[in-house]
Amino acid sequence: VALWRELGDKQGLAQALRFLSGSFESHGEYAAARPLAEESVELFRQGEDKFGLGITLSRLGITALAQGDHDAAWSYLEEGVAISREIEDDWALALALRNLGIGAFRLGDYEQAVVQLRESLAVLRETGNPLFMQNLELLAAAVSMRGEHGRAAWLFGAAEALREVVGAYVLPLYRAEYDRGVAATRAGLEEAVSNAAWSEGR
């Protein structure tokens, strides 16, 4: 970031700020992440990199949501989805829809969360992509909160198997949602039924 500022390259700075903000956000340091993401968005708006703008808006939305700024968060998240649709980039759109789904989940709108996460999976289509596995876990959590515990256990099992293949872990970004979904699934089914559905999903 310091070097790009010294060079006076606004788009290079926008990218560096995006990654630095993302690093803080992934560790839950939202107060540090937000101003960096906001500056990145403003710089991207001055250029032509709509991919960078869409991705940064989506991450800024998650940061604002974590801070309880729901109106701003929803505006950022929806704009991120709109831009990703406009540029027709499947990965950007899948990520933006995933983050919008997290937003809906955190606001207690599990129906909307399921809609966003299902579309994200349909857009991505690549089961080997870590983002696919992440979205599947979130969909399982949203489905469970909706009361469909058997289906949720199946989806959790499928996601777990994919996660083990790539050696990934449940991201801090949505760990709370994941844990709530698993707890609801376990509480909503007899242990033997839950274990069987989970194994079948795997």
Number of C-alpha atoms within 10 A of each C-alpha: 15 10 11 16 13 9 11 11 12 17 19 18 21 30 22 20 25 27 17 17 27 22 15 17 23 16 12 15 15 22 15 15 25 22 14 21 29 18 16 28 22 13 20 25 15 12 13 10 14 16 20 22 26 29 24 27 28 29 27 31 30 25 28 21 22 19 13 11 13 17 11 13 24 19 13 25 29 19 19 31 23 16 21 26 16 13 13 12 14 16 20 24 27 27 27 32 29 30 28 28 29 29 24 20 21 17 13 14 16 23 15 18 26 23 15 24 29 19 16 28 22 13 18 19 13 13 13 12 14 18 18 26 26 25 26 26 28 29 32 31 31 30 24 26 24 17 15 17 25 22 18 31 31 21 27 29 24 21 25 22 16 21 20 11 10 12 9 13 12 15 12 13 17 16 14 13 21 22 13 15 27 20 14 21 26 19 12 17 16 10 11 9 15 22 17 15 21 21 17 13 18 16
